[in-house]
Amino acid sequence: MIDTHAHLDALDDPAEAIERARAAGVTRILSIGTDPDSWARTLDLADSHDGVFVVAGLHPHEATLNFDLGDLPRLLRHPKVVGLGEIGLDYFRDYAPRDAQAKLFVYQLGLAREARLPVVVHNRAADDDTISILRQWFDGGTVILHCFSSVALLEEAVERGWYVSFAGNVTYKNADDLRAAAAALPSELVLAETDCPYLSPQPVRGKTNEPAFVVHTLAALGDARGEDVDALAAQIDANATAAFGLP
């Protein structure tokens, strides 16, 4: 199994969480760095643990009109960096000016094109602008819609071959729309993630989320799709390998 989106550096003891994940059958974890400090911490974890890979980028909450990406272009050449993200737009929190978010998003899409890397996209309450920017600036590139929650984007994702990654919220009792989206998605576009330490799945609500808990997301996806969980996990492993060029 694979957890395609974890914030390992935000856990109290990442090394122990990695070991628990392995014991649960999770053999690969993509750890997300969202600012310069977390890039360094996440890369250290990847360098010291087999099966841990890095996706690095500047989160939209960090956007300013005069942003500084520092070492990011150099980091993207590291062999354990397999994607650029999470990047995108967040109009739900609006922690950063929207024009600054858009400028940062477009710039990082350019870096991803140059580095020939997939992008992991954060989209909250910004469907129209997210689609518009991806169409204009990353047409034909590999896109992963992280922590999918916008059912309105499903048709666009299928049409363009974007990967759709489901997190623990697909297990929640009020998430019938997400489960319906998961059921409708072509099998070759489905991914699963924890987004830990956030969004703990329903069976472990109240606990800090961690990569081992991706098994609960997989179970919910299997139920929604009417598929054997082991077969679905193998399909998602193959999808992630293709999306991120994993060994």
Phi, psi and omega in degrees: 000161179224142169255110188275000180200103179224146174256075185301323185289349177269357178275154181296319180222085183302322182298317179293322178296322177297318179294320177295324177297315179298319179297331179275356179098009178270108188263343180222140180226132172260115183260134190259128173254125189248356176203169186305320179295316181287333174302313182295314181297318183292321179294323176300318179296317181294322180292335184256000181223122174297144177084358176256128180235166189242138165240122187236140177185176178257118183297147180301335176297337183270002188289136168223162180293337179244053184293155178232114181272000172049239185275004186304313180303323178289318181299328182295346178270353180293137185298339180267358175270118188243003179191167178245121181167177000272135183233160178149219186225138176227099178265359178282309178276323182054042177289339181231150179303141185295325178292326177291320177299315181296317180298316179294318179301309182298317181298317182289330173299324176296319176299319180295320177299314181298321182274354182057049180244152172288161177244140175257117192256128173263122179223116173230116177059032183221037187305307188298314181290324177299312179298314183300314181293317179296320178299316186282322192248352182218031181299127180087352179278165179276122185239134173242118176274103187283144177046058188302128179217000184248092184300334180297340180273354189298313182299317178298317180299314181295316181299322185262359179073029177280142175283145181239118185253124182259137181250192184300338181294343177290345179272351187286151186298329183266015186258037180300325180294322178292319179294324176294320177296317179298322180292329184274347187282137174302142187300330184283358180247002185273133171230163178226147183210167171258326191058028182297149011273015183264168169055052177302135179298159185309315183295343181234027177302138182098344175260155174293128180292150179204165187304327180302334185280000175298340178300327180288322176295318178299319179297317179295320178295318178299316178298315182296324184267352183066038183239152172298132186296319180297318178294320178295318178300320178294320178296317179294321174303314180294320179298315180295320178300317180290317184295318187255359182064041185283150175286000000 
